[in-house]
Amino acid sequence: SMAGFAKDNSYGDLIYTNEDTRIHQERQYFWEAFPAMSLGEDARTTYLFTYLDADEMRQHTVEGQFEDYWRMLPTYQKHNADCLNSKRIEDALEDGDLILKRCLYGLFPTYKD
């Protein structure tokens, strides 16, 4: 979750995508975002997720997805934070335009016998 989304933090997204399926990677990213009022009126929680099978040959990694999150976040959330229209996420954080409140990433494995 981050603070600094003061432009319009009154709504959320549930299973939103802003990209086509990546055919060669056999996956598509989806976003979920909503106000995180317990952290402040301008705080927002944003998730990036995808659905994958457990094929051991798949090149997708949790770390790679986490890097994609940071790279793709400005495109997804620029309508909620003016700074993301002109700055990289690193610069917005360094300049104090956005404030990282908490960071979590992981995966939910499933199995089929």
Secondary structure in CASP SS format (residue, H / E / C, confidence):
PFRMAT SS
TARGET T0000
AUTHOR 0000-0000-0000
METHOD secondary structure of the structure
MODEL  1
S C 1.00
M E 1.00
A E 1.00
G C 1.00
F C 1.00
A C 1.00
K C 1.00
D C 1.00
N C 1.00
S C 1.00
Y C 1.00
G C 1.00
D E 1.00
L E 1.00
I E 1.00
Y E 1.00
T C 1.00
N C 1.00
E C 1.00
D C 1.00
T C 1.00
R E 1.00
I H 1.00
H H 1.00
Q H 1.00
E C 1.00
R E 1.00
Q C 1.00
Y C 1.00
F E 1.00
W E 1.00
E E 1.00
A E 1.00
F E 1.00
P E 1.00
A C 1.00
M H 1.00
S H 1.00
L H 1.00
G C 1.00
E C 1.00
D C 1.00
A E 1.00
R E 1.00
T E 1.00
T E 1.00
Y E 1.00
L E 1.00
F E 1.00
T C 1.00
Y C 1.00
L C 1.00
D C 1.00
A C 1.00
D C 1.00
E C 1.00
M C 1.00
R C 1.00
Q C 1.00
H C 1.00
T C 1.00
V H 1.00
E H 1.00
G H 1.00
Q H 1.00
F H 1.00
E H 1.00
D H 1.00
Y H 1.00
W H 1.00
R H 1.00
M H 1.00
L H 1.00
P H 1.00
T H 1.00
Y H 1.00
Q H 1.00
K C 1.00
H C 1.00
N C 1.00
A C 1.00
D H 1.00
C H 1.00
L H 1.00
N H 1.00
S C 1.00
K C 1.00
R C 1.00
I H 1.00
E H 1.00
D H 1.00
A H 1.00
L H 1.00
E H 1.00
D C 1.00
G C 1.00
D C 1.00
L C 1.00
I E 1.00
L E 1.00
K C 1.00
R C 1.00
C C 1.00
L C 1.00
Y C 1.00
G C 1.00
L C 1.00
F C 1.00
P C 1.00
T C 1.00
Y C 1.00
K C 1.00
D C 1.00
END
